[in-house]
């Protein structure tokens, strides 16, 4: 296991604070979207593009492009998309909760433990938001974990021995969440639902960016180069892109809307 001092707590504290700020904005937008969805009131045409189109994910420079018009989606498609999203969030909560109880996390770096705790709270809130929208649409809340990735997690758990193993698994889950919600912006039928998915996707993208930075620190063993403020002249060329591998967030690994739907 890598020594605890290989993690620069100042960087992680900064990233955790930024994640919380972004999540606070997302929570406000999500609540607005849920209220609009419950009211069922159409938005003026000029506002649809502004609210449903461009959402800049502060994490990793991800730019989330929604559609001016949703794909031909039915209410049942909307419900399945929301249930699948909730299933991904449920699994993330389980994984982070399990990670928080591991000896090398619980007794390790306090900032890493704080990030895990904060991220668990955020995923719990996201699951509640997706389930609230699903029930408002006439569907059932999804309380189970995503079946596809739950199986992946079960296969990986026996091999998790270090913080780096936890980070690798978490990156996979955050990426699936961000890609799925980005894709869903153009797959659901109402502006309010596009706004809902568009408000949560950047938060998951920022979780991934933070974890990529942590992964690089663990692998590189050079925490002295990651400081706040940073001496850019001493950083390797890869330092500017390790947390931001994509100019536009990809969707090739997005979960189909039916993957985590209630059967």
C-alpha positions as CSV (number, residue, x, y, z in Angstrom):
1,X,0.0,0.0,0.0
2,X,1.2,3.5,-0.9
3,X,2.3,5.6,2.1
4,X,-0.3,8.1,3.3
5,X,2.1,11.0,2.8
6,X,1.9,10.4,-1.0
7,X,-1.4,12.3,-1.0
8,X,-1.3,16.0,-1.0
9,X,-4.2,17.0,1.3
10,X,-4.3,20.6,0.1
11,X,-5.1,19.5,-3.4
12,X,-7.8,17.1,-2.2
13,X,-9.3,19.7,0.1
14,X,-9.5,22.2,-2.8
15,X,-11.1,19.7,-5.1
16,X,-13.5,18.6,-2.5
17,X,-14.6,22.2,-1.9
18,X,-15.1,22.7,-5.6
19,X,-17.1,19.5,-5.8
20,X,-19.3,20.7,-3.0
21,X,-19.8,24.1,-4.6
22,X,-20.8,22.5,-7.9
23,X,-23.1,20.0,-6.1
24,X,-24.8,22.9,-4.3
25,X,-25.6,24.6,-7.7
26,X,-26.7,21.2,-9.0
27,X,-29.1,20.6,-6.1
28,X,-30.7,24.0,-6.7
29,X,-31.2,23.3,-10.4
30,X,-32.4,19.8,-9.7
31,X,-35.0,21.0,-7.3
32,X,-36.2,23.5,-9.9
33,X,-36.4,20.8,-12.5
34,X,-38.4,18.5,-10.1
35,X,-40.8,21.4,-9.4
36,X,-41.3,22.1,-13.1
37,X,-41.8,18.4,-13.8
38,X,-44.4,18.1,-11.1
39,X,-46.3,21.1,-12.4
40,X,-46.1,19.8,-15.9
41,X,-45.9,23.3,-17.3
42,X,-44.2,23.7,-20.7
43,X,-41.4,26.2,-20.8
44,X,-41.3,29.1,-23.3
45,X,-39.4,28.1,-26.5
46,X,-36.7,30.6,-25.9
47,X,-35.8,29.1,-22.5
48,X,-35.7,25.5,-23.6
49,X,-32.4,25.8,-25.4
50,X,-30.8,27.8,-22.5
51,X,-31.9,25.4,-19.9
52,X,-31.5,22.1,-21.7
53,X,-28.5,22.7,-24.0
54,X,-25.1,23.7,-22.7
55,X,-23.9,22.7,-19.3
56,X,-20.2,23.1,-18.7
57,X,-19.0,20.5,-16.3
58,X,-16.4,22.1,-14.1
59,X,-14.9,18.7,-13.6
60,X,-12.5,17.9,-16.4
61,X,-13.7,20.6,-18.7
62,X,-16.5,18.4,-19.8
63,X,-19.1,20.2,-21.9
64,X,-22.5,18.6,-21.8
65,X,-24.5,19.3,-24.9
66,X,-28.3,18.7,-24.5
67,X,-30.7,18.6,-27.4
68,X,-32.9,21.4,-28.6
69,X,-35.5,18.8,-29.1
70,X,-35.7,15.5,-27.2
71,X,-35.5,12.2,-29.0
72,X,-38.9,10.6,-29.6
73,X,-39.3,9.4,-26.0
74,X,-42.5,8.2,-24.3
75,X,-43.4,8.6,-20.6
76,X,-42.5,5.0,-20.1
77,X,-39.0,5.7,-21.5
78,X,-38.6,8.6,-19.1
79,X,-39.5,6.4,-16.2
80,X,-37.0,3.7,-17.2
81,X,-34.3,6.3,-17.7
82,X,-34.9,7.7,-14.2
83,X,-35.0,4.3,-12.6
84,X,-31.8,3.3,-14.3
85,X,-30.2,6.5,-13.1
86,X,-31.4,5.7,-9.5
87,X,-29.9,2.2,-9.8
88,X,-26.5,3.6,-10.7
89,X,-26.7,6.0,-7.7
90,X,-27.8,3.2,-5.4
91,X,-24.7,1.2,-6.4
92,X,-22.4,4.2,-6.0
93,X,-23.7,4.7,-2.4
94,X,-23.1,1.0,-1.6
95,X,-19.6,1.1,-3.0
96,X,-18.6,4.3,-1.2
97,X,-20.2,3.2,2.0
98,X,-18.2,-0.1,1.8
99,X,-15.0,1.8,1.0
100,X,-15.5,4.1,4.0
101,X,-15.4,1.0,6.3
102,X,-12.2,-0.5,4.9
103,X,-9.3,-0.2,7.4
104,X,-6.9,1.5,5.0
105,X,-9.6,4.2,4.3
106,X,-11.0,4.5,7.8
107,X,-7.6,4.7,9.4
108,X,-5.8,6.4,6.5
109,X,-5.8,9.9,5.1
110,X,-8.5,12.0,6.7
111,X,-9.1,14.1,3.5
112,X,-9.7,11.0,1.4
113,X,-12.2,9.8,4.0
114,X,-13.9,13.2,4.0
115,X,-14.2,13.1,0.2
116,X,-15.7,9.6,0.3
117,X,-18.2,10.7,3.0
118,X,-19.2,13.9,1.0
119,X,-19.5,12.0,-2.2
120,X,-21.7,9.4,-0.6
121,X,-24.1,12.1,0.6
122,X,-24.3,13.6,-2.9
123,X,-25.0,10.2,-4.5
124,X,-27.8,9.6,-2.0
125,X,-29.4,12.9,-2.9
126,X,-29.1,12.2,-6.6
127,X,-30.8,8.8,-6.1
128,X,-33.6,10.5,-4.2
129,X,-34.1,13.1,-7.0
130,X,-34.3,10.5,-9.7
131,X,-36.7,8.4,-7.8
132,X,-38.9,11.4,-7.0
133,X,-39.1,12.2,-10.7
134,X,-39.9,8.5,-11.5
135,X,-42.8,8.4,-9.0
136,X,-44.1,11.8,-10.2
137,X,-44.2,10.2,-13.7
138,X,-46.3,7.3,-12.4
139,X,-43.5,4.8,-12.0
140,X,-42.0,3.0,-9.1
141,X,-38.9,4.1,-7.1
142,X,-35.8,2.0,-7.9
143,X,-34.2,0.9,-4.6
144,X,-32.0,-1.8,-6.1
145,X,-28.5,-1.4,-7.5
146,X,-27.8,-1.4,-11.2
147,X,-27.6,-5.2,-12.1
148,X,-24.9,-4.9,-14.7
149,X,-22.4,-3.0,-12.6
150,X,-23.4,-4.6,-9.3
151,X,-22.0,-7.8,-10.9
152,X,-18.8,-6.0,-11.9
153,X,-18.4,-4.7,-8.3
154,X,-18.9,-8.1,-6.8
155,X,-16.2,-9.5,-9.1
156,X,-13.8,-6.7,-8.1
157,X,-14.3,-6.6,-4.4
158,X,-12.1,-9.6,-3.5
159,X,-9.1,-7.9,-5.2
160,X,-9.5,-4.5,-3.5
161,X,-6.5,-4.3,-1.2
162,X,-5.3,-0.7,-1.4
163,X,-6.7,2.9,-1.8
164,X,-5.6,2.7,-5.5
165,X,-8.0,-0.2,-6.0
166,X,-10.9,1.7,-4.5
167,X,-10.1,4.7,-6.6
168,X,-10.0,2.6,-9.8
169,X,-13.5,1.1,-9.1
170,X,-14.9,4.5,-8.1
171,X,-13.7,6.1,-11.4
172,X,-15.5,3.4,-13.4
173,X,-18.8,4.1,-11.6
174,X,-18.5,7.9,-11.8
175,X,-17.7,7.6,-15.5
176,X,-20.7,5.4,-16.2
177,X,-23.0,7.8,-14.3
178,X,-21.7,10.9,-16.1
179,X,-21.9,9.3,-19.5
180,X,-25.4,7.9,-18.9
181,X,-26.8,11.2,-17.7
182,X,-25.1,13.1,-20.5
183,X,-26.8,10.7,-23.0
184,X,-30.1,11.0,-21.2
185,X,-30.2,14.7,-21.7
186,X,-31.1,14.0,-25.4
187,X,-33.2,10.9,-24.6
188,X,-35.9,12.1,-22.3
189,X,-39.1,13.9,-23.4
190,X,-39.4,17.1,-21.3
191,X,-37.2,20.2,-20.7
192,X,-37.5,19.6,-16.9
193,X,-36.1,16.1,-17.2
194,X,-33.3,17.3,-19.5
195,X,-32.5,19.9,-16.9
196,X,-32.6,17.2,-14.1
197,X,-30.1,15.0,-15.9
198,X,-28.0,17.9,-17.0
199,X,-27.7,19.2,-13.4
200,X,-26.4,15.9,-12.1
201,X,-24.0,14.8,-14.9
202,X,-21.4,17.6,-14.2
203,X,-21.2,16.6,-10.5
204,X,-20.4,13.0,-11.4
205,X,-17.9,14.2,-14.0
206,X,-16.2,16.3,-11.3
207,X,-16.1,13.3,-9.0
208,X,-14.3,11.4,-11.7
209,X,-11.8,14.3,-12.3
210,X,-11.0,14.4,-8.6
211,X,-10.5,10.6,-8.5
212,X,-8.2,10.8,-11.6
213,X,-6.1,13.3,-9.8
214,X,-5.9,11.1,-6.7
215,X,-5.0,8.1,-8.9
216,X,-2.2,10.1,-10.5
217,X,-0.8,11.0,-7.1
218,X,-0.9,7.5,-5.9
219,X,0.8,6.1,-9.0
220,X,3.3,8.9,-9.5
221,X,4.7,9.4,-6.0
222,X,5.4,13.0,-6.6
223,X,3.0,15.0,-4.3
224,X,5.5,17.8,-4.0
225,X,4.6,18.9,-7.5
226,X,0.9,19.2,-6.6
227,X,0.6,22.3,-4.4
228,X,-1.8,25.2,-3.9
229,X,-0.5,27.6,-5.3
230,X,1.2,25.6,-8.0
231,X,4.6,26.3,-9.5
232,X,3.5,25.5,-13.1
233,X,7.1,25.5,-14.3
234,X,7.9,22.4,-12.3
235,X,4.9,20.3,-13.3
236,X,5.1,17.6,-16.0
237,X,3.3,18.2,-19.2
238,X,0.6,15.7,-18.3
239,X,-0.4,17.6,-15.2
240,X,-2.7,19.8,-17.1
241,X,-4.8,17.0,-18.6
242,X,-4.8,14.1,-16.1
243,X,-8.1,15.0,-14.6
244,X,-9.6,16.2,-17.9
245,X,-9.1,13.6,-20.6
246,X,-12.1,14.6,-22.6
247,X,-12.9,17.9,-24.3
248,X,-16.5,16.7,-24.7
249,X,-17.9,14.1,-22.4
250,X,-18.2,10.8,-24.2
251,X,-21.3,8.6,-24.1
252,X,-20.1,5.3,-25.5
253,X,-20.3,3.6,-22.1
254,X,-23.7,5.1,-21.2
255,X,-26.2,2.6,-19.8
256,X,-29.3,1.9,-21.9
257,X,-32.4,3.4,-20.3
258,X,-33.8,-0.1,-19.6
259,X,-30.7,-1.4,-17.8
260,X,-31.7,-0.6,-14.3
261,X,-35.5,-0.2,-14.8
262,X,-37.8,-1.8,-12.2
263,X,-39.0,-5.1,-13.6
